[in-house]
Amino acid sequence: MLARRARIYDALALLTVGIIIGLDQWTKALVVEHLSPPFTGPVIPLIGNYLTLYYIQNKGAAFGLFANNIALIVLIAAAVCVISYLYMRMFNSGPLAYKLVFGMIIGGAAGNLIDRAIRDGHVVDFIFFRIPEIGFRFAIFNLADASISVGVFLLIVLILLGSLRRTKEAKNKHVARQDSVRNPGSPTQHSGSLRSTEQDAQS
């Protein structure tokens, strides 16, 4: 039963990867078709001037980091290796939450890698968030970047919650051990003593 559930979790993780890749490539195709040419095409407001669609070509990593830098290739390769290693450690085991989070991260990374393979090394970015009143401009990104970022954030939260839970369980065990040392006579021991006394009286 547990093995079957683990296989279902792995299938859901794979489905998450497929959904992220599909949505990412679909939205990028729409952007290229309707918002070209890059950098000078139309700007489509979604929420006033705060959230807009604006097509650019990004040769860097997520959010434009390491543009035209050899460190980018090393960074992507290292990240993919680490995530793949962590997932393989939980293959056919592990909770569903971790599987879905890994699916989000892997799907986002795969979406951007597909871009680099089919678009001459660049990635399509188009989500532009800013707050004009204070001059704040966030880096333009895409759904794959968002999936990676949210996945990494959720992974950190899950790891922290797991660490807190293990710390609490260890503390509870320590307290229980101290109580047993201070009060060696447990209810089970008392009942055993009573039964022995009754048997002696009957004999």
Contacts in CASP RR format, 6 or more apart in sequence:
PFRMAT RR
TARGET T0000
AUTHOR 0000-0000-0000
METHOD contacts of the structure
MODEL  1
MLARRARIYDALALLTVGIIIGLDQWTKALVVEHLSPPFTGPVIPLIGNY
LTLYYIQNKGAAFGLFANNIALIVLIAAAVCVISYLYMRMFNSGPLAYKL
VFGMIIGGAAGNLIDRAIRDGHVVDFIFFRIPEIGFRFAIFNLADASISV
GVFLLIVLILLGSLRRTKEAKNKHVARQDSVRNPGSPTQHSGSLRSTEQD
AQS
3 92 0 8 1.000
6 92 0 8 1.000
6 93 0 8 1.000
6 94 0 8 1.000
7 92 0 8 1.000
9 94 0 8 1.000
9 95 0 8 1.000
9 96 0 8 1.000
9 99 0 8 1.000
10 91 0 8 1.000
10 92 0 8 1.000
10 99 0 8 1.000
12 96 0 8 1.000
12 99 0 8 1.000
12 100 0 8 1.000
13 87 0 8 1.000
13 99 0 8 1.000
13 100 0 8 1.000
13 102 0 8 1.000
13 103 0 8 1.000
14 103 0 8 1.000
16 99 0 8 1.000
16 100 0 8 1.000
16 103 0 8 1.000
16 104 0 8 1.000
16 107 0 8 1.000
17 103 0 8 1.000
17 106 0 8 1.000
17 107 0 8 1.000
17 110 0 8 1.000
18 107 0 8 1.000
20 103 0 8 1.000
20 104 0 8 1.000
20 107 0 8 1.000
20 108 0 8 1.000
20 110 0 8 1.000
20 111 0 8 1.000
20 143 0 8 1.000
20 144 0 8 1.000
20 147 0 8 1.000
21 107 0 8 1.000
21 108 0 8 1.000
21 110 0 8 1.000
21 111 0 8 1.000
21 114 0 8 1.000
23 143 0 8 1.000
24 107 0 8 1.000
24 108 0 8 1.000
24 111 0 8 1.000
24 112 0 8 1.000
24 142 0 8 1.000
24 143 0 8 1.000
24 144 0 8 1.000
24 147 0 8 1.000
25 111 0 8 1.000
25 114 0 8 1.000
27 126 0 8 1.000
27 142 0 8 1.000
27 143 0 8 1.000
28 115 0 8 1.000
28 124 0 8 1.000
28 126 0 8 1.000
28 142 0 8 1.000
31 53 0 8 1.000
31 55 0 8 1.000
31 124 0 8 1.000
31 126 0 8 1.000
32 55 0 8 1.000
32 124 0 8 1.000
34 42 0 8 1.000
35 41 0 8 1.000
35 42 0 8 1.000
35 44 0 8 1.000
35 53 0 8 1.000
35 54 0 8 1.000
35 55 0 8 1.000
35 126 0 8 1.000
36 55 0 8 1.000
37 55 0 8 1.000
38 55 0 8 1.000
38 56 0 8 1.000
38 57 0 8 1.000
39 55 0 8 1.000
39 56 0 8 1.000
39 57 0 8 1.000
41 54 0 8 1.000
41 55 0 8 1.000
43 52 0 8 1.000
43 53 0 8 1.000
43 54 0 8 1.000
43 128 0 8 1.000
44 52 0 8 1.000
44 53 0 8 1.000
44 54 0 8 1.000
45 51 0 8 1.000
45 52 0 8 1.000
46 52 0 8 1.000
46 53 0 8 1.000
49 130 0 8 1.000
49 132 0 8 1.000
50 129 0 8 1.000
50 130 0 8 1.000
50 131 0 8 1.000
50 132 0 8 1.000
51 127 0 8 1.000
51 128 0 8 1.000
51 129 0 8 1.000
52 128 0 8 1.000
52 130 0 8 1.000
53 126 0 8 1.000
53 127 0 8 1.000
53 128 0 8 1.000
54 126 0 8 1.000
54 128 0 8 1.000
54 140 0 8 1.000
55 124 0 8 1.000
55 125 0 8 1.000
55 126 0 8 1.000
56 125 0 8 1.000
56 126 0 8 1.000
56 140 0 8 1.000
57 119 0 8 1.000
57 122 0 8 1.000
57 123 0 8 1.000
57 124 0 8 1.000
57 125 0 8 1.000
58 64 0 8 1.000
58 67 0 8 1.000
58 122 0 8 1.000
58 123 0 8 1.000
58 124 0 8 1.000
58 125 0 8 1.000
58 140 0 8 1.000
59 67 0 8 1.000
59 68 0 8 1.000
59 121 0 8 1.000
59 122 0 8 1.000
59 123 0 8 1.000
60 66 0 8 1.000
60 67 0 8 1.000
60 68 0 8 1.000
60 69 0 8 1.000
60 72 0 8 1.000
60 123 0 8 1.000
61 72 0 8 1.000
61 75 0 8 1.000
61 76 0 8 1.000
62 112 0 8 1.000
62 141 0 8 1.000
62 144 0 8 1.000
62 145 0 8 1.000
62 148 0 8 1.000
62 149 0 8 1.000
63 139 0 8 1.000
63 140 0 8 1.000
63 141 0 8 1.000
63 145 0 8 1.000
64 125 0 8 1.000
64 139 0 8 1.000
65 72 0 8 1.000
66 72 0 8 1.000
66 75 0 8 1.000
76 109 0 8 1.000
76 113 0 8 1.000
79 109 0 8 1.000
80 109 0 8 1.000
83 102 0 8 1.000
83 105 0 8 1.000
83 106 0 8 1.000
83 109 0 8 1.000
84 106 0 8 1.000
86 102 0 8 1.000
87 99 0 8 1.000
87 102 0 8 1.000
87 103 0 8 1.000
87 106 0 8 1.000
90 98 0 8 1.000
90 99 0 8 1.000
90 102 0 8 1.000
97 154 0 8 1.000
97 158 0 8 1.000
98 155 0 8 1.000
98 158 0 8 1.000
101 151 0 8 1.000
101 154 0 8 1.000
101 155 0 8 1.000
101 158 0 8 1.000
102 155 0 8 1.000
104 147 0 8 1.000
104 148 0 8 1.000
104 150 0 8 1.000
104 151 0 8 1.000
104 154 0 8 1.000
105 147 0 8 1.000
105 148 0 8 1.000
105 151 0 8 1.000
105 152 0 8 1.000
105 155 0 8 1.000
107 144 0 8 1.000
107 147 0 8 1.000
108 143 0 8 1.000
108 144 0 8 1.000
108 145 0 8 1.000
108 147 0 8 1.000
108 148 0 8 1.000
109 144 0 8 1.000
109 148 0 8 1.000
110 144 0 8 1.000
111 144 0 8 1.000
112 123 0 8 1.000
112 142 0 8 1.000
112 144 0 8 1.000
112 145 0 8 1.000
115 121 0 8 1.000
115 122 0 8 1.000
115 123 0 8 1.000
115 124 0 8 1.000
115 144 0 8 1.000
116 122 0 8 1.000
116 123 0 8 1.000
123 142 0 8 1.000
123 144 0 8 1.000
124 142 0 8 1.000
125 140 0 8 1.000
125 141 0 8 1.000
125 142 0 8 1.000
125 145 0 8 1.000
126 140 0 8 1.000
126 142 0 8 1.000
127 140 0 8 1.000
127 141 0 8 1.000
127 142 0 8 1.000
127 143 0 8 1.000
127 146 0 8 1.000
128 137 0 8 1.000
128 138 0 8 1.000
128 140 0 8 1.000
129 138 0 8 1.000
130 136 0 8 1.000
130 137 0 8 1.000
130 138 0 8 1.000
180 186 0 8 1.000
END
